[in-house]
Amino acid sequence: MYKSIIRPLFFLFQPEFIHKITFTFLKIIFFVPGFRVLISKIYNKNNKALNCTVFGIDFKNPIGLAAGFDKNAELYDELSAFGFGFIEIGTLTPEPQPGNPTPRVFRIPVDKGLINRMGFNNEGLKRAVNRLKKNRSQVIIGGNIGKNKITPNEDAILDYEKGFIALYDVVEYFVVNVSSPNTPNLRALQEKDPLKKLLSRLQVLNSEKVIRKPILLKIAPDLTNEQLDDIIEIVFETKIDGIVATNTTISREGLSISEAEIDKMGTGGLSGSPLKERSTEVIRYLSQKSDKKIPIIGVGGIMTAKDAIEKLEAGASLIQVYTGFIYEGPGIVKNINQELEKRAL
Ligand SMILES: Cc1cc2nc3c(=O)[nH]c(=O)nc-3n(C[C@H](O)[C@H](O)[C@H](O)COP(=O)(O)O)c2cc1C
């Protein structure tokens, strides 16, 4: 029903407009008595065989919703009813910011891809924290943190510190996002020295807490092998808990549309099917080079159960979807879980 009726209808409108409408609709319809139970019954797979423990956290299944979908922690509870094992909110910056001018998200249906240059549009830490304080749901929440556009890279650590401190009580794990292509210069923070400083500082804050929370690093798929080697070294050195691989790519490889159509969309990060191979390659490289010692959340172009299994076989312990959720609909979570369940038997 999603692919034959809902998706064609959604795709008549601008992606961001439909995102907002869907959020409003879901918020309202979940108030209808019995709706949540019904959705949970349809989409959830409560099989112990799917349970997994990664970086010290128990997940009911390994499939998460990637960052950017519920940036402001508005809908994680309702979204969890669709069967996700975890939901990553954010990227949140300390202060609210509007992001780039619209339109800033573009669909490429023939390639099952999206290009976005959102630019960390979000309502800021305070509002998200207030929502998360009211969290009654059981779902594992990850907090993806970034820096405000106006904060120069020299002061970026302060923004990430603010994110860590504000979200500490309301999320189960953290993701340090230095890999979005849509905030000018942000990815320079993936370089060895600034990255080491940033992660070391967050680890100091973490160790001052009675219970430390896992900190992961989200990386771009556009890094060279040498840069990936540096990342592995830094992960071991700073003893952070894992890597999220990967964010969107600045490459336009794998697209079948014309150069003119690509140019018309402009700058931004490409996600979905065209990203799949590269993100799996990065996961495999990190896993092999680190002797499987670094937990990896695999994300990028997962559209089917087969894609998910490829990521897990390449070395991911958990996976996330974003673009696949748009193209395949909520059934994607159940489909993947069902396949994993079969394999566990
Ligand atoms: C519209 C859009 C917004 C996104 N916003 C964020 C974000 O705020 N923070 C982040 O870490 N990743 C963000 N991402 C990247 C996704 O979390 C994910 O890493 C990427 O899209 C690859 O996965 P996919 O191919 O399943 O979409 C965004 C992706 C899209 C398509």
PDBQT file of the ligand as one rigid body, heavy atoms in Angstrom, charges set to zero:
ROOT
HETATM    1  C1  LIG A 401      17.170  15.007   4.422  1.00  0.00    +0.000 C 
HETATM    2  C2  LIG A 401      18.304  14.419   5.216  1.00  0.00    +0.000 A 
HETATM    3  C3  LIG A 401      18.725  15.040   6.374  1.00  0.00    +0.000 A 
HETATM    4  C4  LIG A 401      19.784  14.507   7.123  1.00  0.00    +0.000 A 
HETATM    5  N1  LIG A 401      20.171  15.124   8.273  1.00  0.00    +0.000 NA
HETATM    6  C5  LIG A 401      21.179  14.596   9.007  1.00  0.00    +0.000 A 
HETATM    7  C6  LIG A 401      21.587  15.191  10.225  1.00  0.00    +0.000 A 
HETATM    8  O1  LIG A 401      21.024  16.182  10.676  1.00  0.00    +0.000 OA
HETATM    9  N2  LIG A 401      22.617  14.615  10.897  1.00  0.00    +0.000 N 
HETATM   10  C7  LIG A 401      23.271  13.500  10.450  1.00  0.00    +0.000 A 
HETATM   11  O2  LIG A 401      24.179  13.020  11.120  1.00  0.00    +0.000 OA
HETATM   12  N3  LIG A 401      22.879  12.901   9.306  1.00  0.00    +0.000 NA
HETATM   13  C8  LIG A 401      21.870  13.414   8.579  1.00  0.00    +0.000 A 
HETATM   14  N4  LIG A 401      21.489  12.809   7.423  1.00  0.00    +0.000 N 
HETATM   15  C9  LIG A 401      22.253  11.627   6.948  1.00  0.00    +0.000 C 
HETATM   16  C10 LIG A 401      21.587  10.321   7.352  1.00  0.00    +0.000 C 
HETATM   17  O3  LIG A 401      21.528  10.178   8.748  1.00  0.00    +0.000 OA
HETATM   18  C11 LIG A 401      22.361   9.133   6.759  1.00  0.00    +0.000 C 
HETATM   19  O4  LIG A 401      23.643   9.081   7.315  1.00  0.00    +0.000 OA
HETATM   20  C12 LIG A 401      22.496   9.209   5.236  1.00  0.00    +0.000 C 
HETATM   21  O5  LIG A 401      21.326   9.731   4.645  1.00  0.00    +0.000 OA
HETATM   22  C13 LIG A 401      22.777   7.836   4.608  1.00  0.00    +0.000 C 
HETATM   23  O6  LIG A 401      21.738   6.918   4.883  1.00  0.00    +0.000 OA
HETATM   24  P1  LIG A 401      20.532   6.607   3.862  1.00  0.00    +0.000 P 
HETATM   25  O7  LIG A 401      21.153   6.305   2.531  1.00  0.00    +0.000 OA
HETATM   26  O8  LIG A 401      19.804   5.445   4.485  1.00  0.00    +0.000 OA
HETATM   27  O9  LIG A 401      19.704   7.839   3.806  1.00  0.00    +0.000 OA
HETATM   28  C14 LIG A 401      20.437  13.321   6.676  1.00  0.00    +0.000 A 
HETATM   29  C15 LIG A 401      19.987  12.688   5.509  1.00  0.00    +0.000 A 
HETATM   30  C16 LIG A 401      18.942  13.219   4.779  1.00  0.00    +0.000 A 
HETATM   31  C17 LIG A 401      18.509  12.516   3.517  1.00  0.00    +0.000 C 
ENDROOT
TORSDOF 0
